Amino acid sequence: MPFAAATADQRFVLDHVVRLDEIAAAERFAAASPDVIEAVLDGVAQFAAGEWAPLLRVGDTIGAKWTPNGVIMPDGFRDAYQAYVAGGWGTIGVDEAWGGQGLPFVVQAAVLETLGTANMGFALAPTLTVGAIEALAHHGSPEQQAAYLPKLATGEWTGTMNLTEPQAGSDVGALRSTATPIEKEGRHDGTFAIKGTKIFISFGDHDMADNIVHLVLARTPDAPAGTRGISLFLVPKIRLDGTPNDVRVVSIEHKMGLHASPTCVLSFGDHDDCIGELIGAEFGGIRAMFTMMNNARLNVGVQGVQVAEAATQAAAAYARDRIQGARDGKAAAIVEHADVRRMLLRMKAQTQAARALVYYACGQVDRATLGDARAKERLEIMTPLAKAHATDLGNEVASLGVQIHGGMGYIEETGAAQFFRDARITPIYEGTNGIQAADLVGRKLALSNGGAFADLIADMRAEARHPALMRLIDACEAVGRRLQGASADDRQAASYPFMTMLSVAACGWLMERQMHAADADAVKLAAGTFYLDQIVPEALGLEAAANADASVLYALPAEAF
């Protein structure tokens, strides 16, 4: 099936959900004129169709390969990546000071959506680089920024983030990697000797670019225990003087999906010659890394949109072509059957809802960049919703895509199974969706003494017209107020159903906003109607779970499970 970018819906969401014209009115984003945005969206659609989409299956079936000399990507990947660099697609959202185009972050998200819809595994390489750029732009020294940001901006060099260790998964405070100051005179004076092992490093090694810039969390000597003692270090694969750093790729993981993305085990300092530079202040690693992490969480939400869009396109094409059964006494394509239409319309509605939710959150990044304090608080609340709910929807939509293909969906040749396999990691990495829910009820509800949550509720209520949506917003407000005074266990027990309720309310709000736009077309109106009439009431059914306390969860001893 030929790839087609969702350019029209992207532009519609930018206009009516993000309200990009308001952002572009500021001098900082004046370059984001309508003709420029149109050229960017159309241009990346053509590029993705011509260069990245043809590599989707080879990336899955052949995948990245480990060798003693490093990771080798499948044929065609290096050329396609170099075409991405030559086209300037990595520079979209980077500040002009570092060779970027200075366009809004939300436009960069739209570019990543198109690239990832064409080839989700491949798109992880620039996605991680975007996060590395953010971390260095906010926390790097002027010398580090000058040396690394121009190359990262173009994509000539790629970036990674290195948190996870074998004994420390989500518990980052348990990491053991060390950074020892180098105090001798010479070219490495003032730097650090890095030593340790990191796992689950996406694109931790590959042969598509000339250098890889690793951002590594480690502990300096006598650092305090836990997250308070963590610092962030810049550790290039190739040093600025052209010599190799002491970074070795031990292996790559054999994964369920995303075979085009090498997930590496990296060893730093096997020969005591791994040199790194401190980024920001000592013990400021968590703060600096969360700049990258929050960026990555939004971009993982974009991945949910990517896989949902790809799966929906594939399922719709198959349903139009597959003749099975009859309707009105005549042989019919399965798209004519009511249950298949139910699934297809659900896929379209959920994909559009995920796009609206994630783009709205990304737009808050741009408004916060312009100094809007309200947008900064809104972003804090929207980030866990965008990351978690969009990836939950990506999984749901990919699963429905397999179902529409029927038995052929369970056979790899159709490609439907790849979307399902690729999607499954997204609720896990960059903070599991359970961690996003815990963050929502543990920290975000308390922002401004609950004022940030109340502000979101007020904005949704001011625009909502559909009765079910209004009831859901009321239910979210009531549950949110209860959780603000609940015990830690009760908050955690309610966190996931509450997060889903609030996410669906936000999606319903943004879907209804689009339906009321003068240029809403038949597809937009049908998807919005389905969402409000059928999906919003489903979320109301979660109210009982969101109001339940934790007692039933702890009624059994651990061994009973």
N, C-alpha and C positions, 0 to 999 in steps of 0.2 A: 504494500500500500504506500503510495507517495506521501511524503511528509508535507504537512501544511501548517504553518504557524498560525496561532490564534490572533492575528494582528488586529482584526476589527474589534474583537472583544477587549483586547489589551487597551486599545485607544479609547474605547467607550468607558472602561473602568478608570483610566487615567483622567478622563474628562469629568465624569459624574461622581465617582467615589473619592478619588484622590483630590480632585479639583486642582489639577496641575497648573491651571492658569494663575491661581492665587500664589503658588510657590514661584512660578516663573516671573511674577511681578517684582520680586526682589532682585536687586542688582546681582547678588551672588549666583543666581540661577537664570540670569537674563538670556543665556544662550538657548534655553529650553523653549524656543518658539515653536508654534504648531508645525511649521514646515520642517524644522530640524527633527522634531520628534517623529513625524511621519517618515522622514528619510531614514532615521535610525531603525525604526520598527520594520520597515519594508526591506532595508538593506540587510539586517541580521536574519530576516526570514529567508531571503535568497541565499545568503551565505550558508546558513544551517542546512537548507535543503540540498545545496550543491556539495558541501564539504563534510558535514558531520553526520547527517542522517544515513548516507550510504554505508557508514562504518558501524551502525547499530548492531547488526547481527554478528559481524566478525568480532566485535568487542566482546560479545557474550559467548560465542562459541569457541573462540581461540583465547582471548583475554590476555592480560599482562602475564609475563613469564619471568621467574627469578633465574638469574645466572650468577656465578661467582663474581662477575664483574658489574653486577647491578641489574636492574629491572629493564626488560625489553618489552616495548609495546608492540601490538600487532602491526602488520604492514599497513601503511596508509595513515597511521595516527600522527607520526611526526610531521608529515607534510601538511596534514589538515590543521595541526596545531600551529605550525609556522604560518599558515594562511590566516589563522585567527590573529596572530601577532601582527602580520603585515597589514591586515584590515583595520587595525586600531581598535578592535572590539574590547580589549581589556582596559582601554583608557577612558571609557564612557563616563564613569562616576568619579574619576580621580581628579584631584585639584590641579588646576592649570599650572601651579608652581612646580609640579613634578611631572609635567608633560602630559597631563590628562586633559579631557575635554570639559571638565567641570560641570557636567550635567547632574541632575538630581539622582539621589540614590535609588529612587523608585524606578527611574528609567533604566538604570543599570540592572535592577531586579527583573524588569521586563525582558531585557536582552538575555539574561541568564535563563529566564523561563523558556525562551525560544530555543536557545542552545541545548538546554536539558530535555526539552520535549523531543528534539531531534535525536539526542544521545545522552541520556541521563548520567551514565557512568563517566563518560568523557568530560562532561561539564563540571564534574567535581574538581578538576584541576584549577580552572579559573575561579571557581567558587571559594576555594580555600585561600587562593592568592588575594582575593578581595579582602578577606579577614586580616591577613598579614599586613596589607597596606593600611588598614584602619588602625591596627595596633601601633605600627611605627609612626603613622601620621600624628597620633595623639600622644605617644609616650617616648618615641625615639629622640635621640639627640640630633641637633642640626647636622652633624657629621654623618650619622647613620642614615638620616633621611636623604641627604645628598648622594650618598654612595649607593643606596639600595632602592629607594622609591622610584626613580625613573625607569629602572629595569623591571621592577615588579609591575609598574603601571602598564607598560607595553605588553607584559607577559613574557618578555625575553627570559626572565627568571620567574620561577613559580615559588609559592610560599606554602608552608605547612604550620600546623600548631601541634606541639608535643606535650600532652598532659598525661595520658594514661600509662600506667606501669602494670606489670603482671600482678602485683599485690594491691594495687590502688586503682580501682575502676572509677566509679563516681565519687569515691572518697579521695579527692585530690590531695587533701592534707596528709595522706599516708605515703606520699611519694618519697623516694630515697635517692634520686639522682643528685649528684653533688657538683658544685662549682667552686673550685679552689682558686683564690687570687694568685696571679702570676706577678711576682714583685721584682723579678730580676730585670736588669737593664736589657734593652734590645727591642726588636720590633713587636713583641707580644707584651711589653710592659703595660700594666693596667688592665689586661684582659684576664680571662678565667679559664682554667682547665676543666672541661666538662667531662663527666663520667656517669654512665648509667644506661638503662635500657628503657625504651618506650615502645608501646604496642598500639595497634589499631591506628596507624598513621596513614591517612589517605594521601595517595600520591607522594608518599615519603621517598620514593625513588622512581625514576623513569628516564627515558632517553629522548624526550621531546624538546627539552630546553637545555641551555648551557649551564645552568646553575639552579640550585634549590636552596631557598633561604628557610631554615628551620627556626621557629620560635619555640624555645625549650624552657619548661619550668624545672627549676632545680633549687637545691639548698646550699647556701654558703656555710662555711664552718661556724659552729656555735649558733646556728639559726634557731629561733624558737620553734617549738613543736607545732604541728598543725599548719593550717593555711597561713598563719601570721608569719611563718618563717620562709615563705616561698618567694623566689625572685624569678624574673624572666630574662632569658638570654637569647641573643641573636647568634645562630650557629650556621654559617653557610656550608654547603657541601664543598664548594671551591672558594678558597679565601680570595680576598681582593688582589693579592699578589700573584694569583694564578696557581697556587699550590693546593693540592687536595687536603681537605680537613680529615680528621680521623673519625669519620662517620661511616658505618658499615650497615648495609641492609642484610639482616640475618636471614629473613624469609619473608614471604608474602602469604597471607591467609587464603585458604580455599573456602570461598564463601558461597552462600545461597544465591546471591545475585551480585550486581554491580561488578561483573568480571573485568570490565574495561578499566576499573579503578584499582590500582594496586594498593592493598591495605598492608602496610609494612610493619615488621618488627625492626627497629633501628637500635643499633648499639653505638654509643658515643664513648670515645676514649679507650678503645681496646689496647692501643699502643701508647697511651698517655700523651697523645698529641692532638687532642680535640680542643680547639680554641674557640671561645665564645666571648661576646661582649654583653655587658649588663644593659638592659633596656629599662630606662627610668630609674627609680630609686631602689636600693636594696630593700627586700621584703615587700616591694610593691608589685610582685608578680601577679597576684590574683586580680588586683585592680586592672592592670594592663591586659591580662589575658581575657578578662571579661569584656573589654572593649571588642576584642576579636570574637569572643564567644557569643555575645549578643548579636553581632553582625551575622555570625554563622547560623544562629538559631532562626533568624528571619530568612536566610537563604535556604535553610532546610525546609522551612515552610514553602518557599518557592519550589523546592523539589516535589513537595506534595502536589502542587499545581501541575508541574511538568508531567508527572507520571499519570495523573488523572486525565489531562488533556490528551496525551498519547493513547491511553487505553480507550478513551471515549471515541477518538477518531477511528481506531482500529475496529472497535465493536460496531460502530455505526456502518462502516464500509462493509463489514462481513454480513450484518443483518440485512442490508439492502440487496446483497448478491445471493445469499443462501436461500434457495427454494426448498421449502419444507412445509407440508400440510396444505390446507386450503382455507380460504376465506370467501364467503358468499358463493360457495360452490366452485371456485376456481383455484388452481394452484397459486400459491402466494409465497413471496419472500417472507422470511421470519419477521421482518420489520413491520409486517401487517398484523401480527398477533399482539393482542393487548398486553400480555405479560412482558413481552420483549420491549414494547414501547414504554411500559412502566419502568423497566430497568434503564433503557436508554435515556429517558427523560430525567430519571433520578441521577444518572451519571452526568448529564449536562448541567443540571441544577447544582449538584454538589461541586462540580468543577468550577462553575461560575461563582459559587459562594466562596470557595477556597481562594480563588483569585482576588475577589473583592476584599476579603479579610486580610490577606497578606499584603496586597498593594496599599490598602489603607494604613496598615502598620508601617510599611516602608515610607509612606508619605509623611508619617509623624517624625521619622528620622530627619527628613529634609526640613520640616517646620522647626524641629528642635535645633537643627544646625543654624537656622536663622534667628535663634534666640527666643523662641516661643516656649516659655516655661510650662505652659499648660500642655503643649504637645509632648514635651519631655516626660511628664507624668503619664500622659495617655499612652505613650510608647511603652512605659514600664508595664502597664496592664496588658497591652495588646500583644507584647512579645510572646508570653507563654501561650496565649490563645492561637496566635498565628503559627507558631512552631507545632504545637500539639494537634490542634484541630485540623489544620491543613494536611498534616501527614496521616492522621486517622482517616481523613477523607480520601487521600491518595490510595490508601490500602483498600478502602471500601470500593472505590470506583474500579481499581484494577481487578479486584475479585469479581465484581459484576461483569467486567469485560470477559473474563474467563467463562463465566456462566453463559453469556450470550453466545460465545463460540461453541458452547456445548462440549461434546467429546473432543472436538478439534482444538478447543482451548487448552485442554490438558496435554496436548501434543506440542512439542517445542517448535515445530516448523512454522506454526501460525504467528508466533511472536507474542500472543496474549499472555502466556505463562511468564515470559521475561519481565513484563511490566509488573506482574504480581510478585515475582521474586525480588526484583530491584527495589520495589516500594517498601519491602518489609523492614529494612534497616532504618528507615527514616523516623519511626517513632522511638528508636533506641538511641541513636547517636546524638551528640551535642546536648546531652541531658535528656534522659528518658522522658516520655510524656508524663509519667508519674511524678518525676521531679518538677516538670513544668507546673503540674497541678499543685504540688506542695508549695512551690514558689508563689503561685497565685494566692493561695489562702494564707500562707505564712507571712508573706512580705507585702505583696501588692495591694491586698485589701486594706492594709494599714497605712498606705501612703497618704500623707497629709491628714492623718487621723480619720481615714476613711473618705476623705473629700474627693480623691481621684476616682474612686469607685462610684461615688454618688454623682459625680460629674458625668461619667460615662452613661449611667442609668438615665440621667436627665436628658442628655443629648438623644439617646435612643427613643425615649418616651415622647420627646417633642416632635419627632417625625413619624412615629409609628401610627398606622391607621388600621391595619389588619387586626381583627379581634384576638386571634390566637397569639399573634406577636405581642400585643399589649399585655395579654395574660402572662406570657413567658417573661417579659421584662419585669412585671410585678413580682413574679415568683423568684426571679434572680435577685431582686432587691431584698426580698424577705429572707432568703437563704443567706445572702451575703452579710446581712446585718446579724443574723444568728451566729454565723461562723466567726465574726469579729470578737465575740465574747465566749466562744466555745473553748474547751480544753484542746491541747495539742493533738491528742489521739482522735477526738471527734472531728477536728478540722481535717486531719489527714484522711479519715474514713470517708468524709463527704467530698474531698477535693476533686476527684475525677468527675463524678456526675455533675458537680457544680460547674467545673470548668467547661464541660460539654454544653450545659445549659446556657452559660454566658456566651460561649462561642456561637451557638446557634442563634441566640438573640442578636448578637452583633451581625452575623451573616444575614439574618432576616431583615434587619434594619437597612443594611447596605443593598440587599437585593430589592427591597421595596423602593429605596431611593432611585435605583436604576429604572425600575418600572415606571416611575413617574416622570422620567426624562422625556422630552418631546420626541426624541429620535429613537426611542426604544422600538425594536423590531419585533416580529412575531415570535422568534425564538426566545428573545429576552423576556417577553411577556409570559410565554408558556412556562419557561424555566422558573421564573419568579413566582408565578401562580402555584406551580407544583410545590415549590419550596415552602411557601407560606401556608398552603392548605394541608400539606402532608408531612413535611419534615419538621416544621416548627411544633406542631402538636406532639410529635414523638418526643421532643425534648422536654415537654411538660410532664411526660411520664417518668422523667428522672427525678422529679421533685421529692418523691418518697425516699429515694436513696440518698439524696443530698441532705435530707433532714434526719436521717437515721444516725444514731450514735455508734460508737465503735464497739459496743459491748458484744455484739454477735461475732465480730471478727476475732475477739480474744476469748470466746467461750470454750474453744478447744485448746488443749496443750499443743505445742509445736509438733510433737511426734505423731499426733493424730492426722496430720496432713501427709 
